[in-house]
Amino acid sequence: MMMHPNFDPVALQLGPLAIRWYALSYIVAFVLFIWLGRRRIKQGNTVFTNEMLDDLLTYGVVGVILGGRVGYVLFYNFAQYMEHPLSIFKVWEGGMSFHGGFLGVLLAMWVYAKRHKLTFFQVTDFIAPMVPAGLASGRIGNFINGELWGRVTDINAFWAMGFKQANYEDVAIAPTNPQWLAWFNQYGVLPRHPSQLYQFAMEGVLLFVILWLFAKKPRPVGQISALFLMGYGAFRFIAEFAREPDAQLGLLGLGLSMGQWLSLPMIIAGALLFVYAQKRAVASK
């Protein structure tokens, strides 16, 4: 079993100013968005300009931060935040929902499309191939922070990793299984899946490659967005089998996690949109 390096959550301390890895992962995501966006513009097949891209980033930043935070509060920890409402604003402590951020970005892109007299899917088709790179940065940030760890696995598995940050959870569940208790007594931690890295590989790297290659050729409007919905939803659904469910929620109906239940509508909507976009393109010829 490997041990998580237990990084200091503060990447850089400048006097009273503490720059955290969590914040840096967002900054890297936004920088990648601009860099990849400019490459998309150079490739052609888009109405976007560099100036429009800069404006788009502003809308995206607001959408992802507000949506991500509100989504986490509503979907994952509503009762606790209602008891301590001021904690909602402590974003630096973590607690962001992809699905909430996704809805926030969709709303921001709708406003952006209206302002620039574009269709909604023209905007989302343009940004979809860049999004996974930002997701990959975020998952690396999760791993550095030692948060969102995975479920307990076999201690002899080559991927098994102990997370000291999961101590409170290890203490609670180790007595429920004799083998887990023996491992915990010997090592002080339980062996877990490093699920952040699984999500980095699937939702980040693999999805980026798929979308980037797919978007190189002209596609029916809406189809790139549809592929993103299906790809992210499917990869997130798979990764959730290795990720520890949020303690306050556990597993929900049919033994699925909240992340899986939120991903299913994305997969279905993506499949329907993909077919609709193709049929609409054929009918317009």
N, C-alpha and C positions, 0 to 999 in steps of 0.2 A: 504493500500500500504506500502510495506517495502521500506527502503532506503538503497542503496548500501553503505557499510561501508566506502567507499572513502579512501582506504588504501594509505599510502605513497608508491609511486612506488619504492623507495629505501628501500630495505630490511635491509641492513647493511651498515653503513658508517665507514670506517677505514681511518681516516685522509682524504686525497684527493681522496681516492679510494671509489667509490660508487658501491655497489653490488645491482643490481636491481632484482626485482621479475621476470622480463622477462627473465633475464639471468639464474636465479636459476631454472626456469621451464625447460629450456633446459638441464641444468646439471642433474636434477632429471630424465629427460627422458633418458639421456645417461646411467646413473647408472642403471636404471630399465632394459635397453636393455642388459647390461652385466649380471645382476643378472638372468634375465629370460633366456637369452641365455645359461648360464651355466646349468640351470635346464633342458633346452631342450636337451643339450648334454648328461646329466646324464640319461635322459629317453631313449636314444638310438634312433635307426631309422634315424641316420644322419651320414654324413661323416665328420662333423665339429669337430674340437678340440678347446680347450680353447685358444690356440695360434692363430688359424684361426679366432676365434671370436674377439679377441682383434684387429687384423688387419682389420677385417670387420667393426668394430666401427669407425676406422679412416676414412675409405672410406665413411661410412655413414654420419659422421659429416660434412665432406667437401661437400658431395652431398646435404644434407638437408639445410645447411646454404646458399651456393651459389645458389642452385636451388630455395629455398624459397624466397630469396631476389630478384633474377632476375625475378621470376614469378610474384611477387607483382608489380614490376616496369612495366612489360610488360602487365599484365592482368588488373591491377586495377588503376594505377596512372601514366601512361606513359607520358602524356603531362606535368604534374607538375614536374616530375623528369627530363624531357628534359630542362625545364626552369632553374632548379637548380640541375645539374648533381652531384655535390659533396654530395648532400643529400642522394644519393644512398648508400653511405658508412656509414651512420648514423644508423646502425642496432639497436643500443641501444634505439632508439626512437620508435621501433616497425615497423611493416609493413612486414609481411612474408606471403607468399601464400602457403597453403598446396599443391595445385596442382603443383605449381612450384617446391616445395621441393620434391614432389613425383617424378617428372620427373628427378630432379637432383640425387635423390637416385637411380632411375632405371639406369641412365647412370653410376653412381659409381659402382653399382652392376654388370653391364655388364663388366666393366674394371676388377673388382675383379674376376669375374668368369673366364675371359680369363687368368688372371695371375695364378690362382690356378687350371686351367684345369678342371673346373666344367661347367655344363650347366647353363645357365642363370636362369632357373626355379628351379634348385637345390638350388641356393642361395636365390631367392625370397621366395620360400616355407619355407626355414629355418627362415627367418627374419619376415615374415608376422604376425605370432601370437604375436610377441613382440611389433610391431609398435603401436597398439592401446593404450598400457600403456603410451607410450611417448606422444601420442596425448592427452590423458587424462590430463597429467601434463601440457601440453601447454594450454589447455582450462582453467585450474585452474589459470594459469598465466594471461590469458586474463581477467578472472573475477576479480582477485585481482587488475589488472590495470584499471578495469572499461572500457575496450575497447570492440569493437565488440558487443555492446549491441543489444537488440532485438527491434522489432517493437512495436508500441503503442498498448496497450491492455486495457481491462476494469479495471478501478481503483479498483473495488471490488473483482477482481479475486485474489485468495490466492497467486498466483505466481507473481503478479504485483510488479514491483520494479522501484524506481526512481533512475536515474543515473545523478549525478551532472555533470559528464564528458560530458553528452549529451546536455548540456545547449544550445550550439550554434545551435544545430539541433532542439531542443524543441522550441526555440524562433522563428525559421524560419517556422515551420509547425503548431504550435499551432493556429495561426489565420485562418488557412484553414478549421478548424472544430470548430463550436461553443462549443461543449462539451469539446474538447481538450483545448480550450482557457479558459474555466471556471476552469478546473482542474489546468492548468498552473498558472492562477492568484491566485488560492487558495494555491497551494503547491510549486510553483516555479519550478516544474519538471513535466514531463509527465510519466504516468505509462507504463512500458515497460516489455517485456518478458526478463528474464535473460537467453538469448539464449546460452550464454557460458556454462551454467550448463546443458542445454539440450544436447549440443554437447559433453560435458564431459560424460554424462550418456550414450548416444547412440554410438558415434564414439569411445569413450574411453572404458568404463566399459563393456557395452553390447557386443560390437564387440570383445573385448578381450576374454570374456567368450566363445563366439561362436567359435572363431578361435582356442583358446587353447584346447577346448574339441575336436574339429574336427581334430586337428593335433596330438592327442594322438595315433591314429591308423595310420598305413601306408596308404598313399593315392597316387593315380596316380600323377606323376610329373606334376606340374602346377596347380593342383586343389586347393591347399591351397591358392596360389596366386590369383586364380580366385575368391575364396570365399571372400578374402579381398577386391578385386575390387568391387564386387557386394555389399558387406556389407557396406563398407565405402561410396560408391556412393549413395546407397539408404538412409542411415542414414543422410548423409550430405544434400541430396535433401530434405528430410523431415524437417530437422532442419532449412533450409533456409527460410521456410515459416514463421518462428518466428523471424528470424534474420533481422535486418535493413540492406537493401542493401547499398553498399558504395555510399556515397553522390555524388561522381563525376560520377557514372555510373547509379544509380537508377535501375529500372527494365528494362529488355531488351525484346526481342521478346517473345510473348505469356505470358507476365507478369512474366517471370522467371528471377531470378537474375543471375549474372555471375557465382556464385558458383554452381547454379543448372545446368547451361549450361555446365560447366566443369565437372560436376558429371555424366551427362548422358552417355558420351562415356565410362566412367569407368564401369558403370553398364552393358552396351552392350558388351564391351570387356570381362568383367568378365564372363558373361553368355556364350559367345561363347567359351572362353577358358575352362570353366568348362566342357562343353559338349565334346569339342575336346580332352581334357585330358582323359576323361572317355572312349571315343571311341578308342583312341590310346592304352590305357591300355588293353582293351578287345581284340583288334586286335593283340597285341603282345603275347597273351597267347597261 
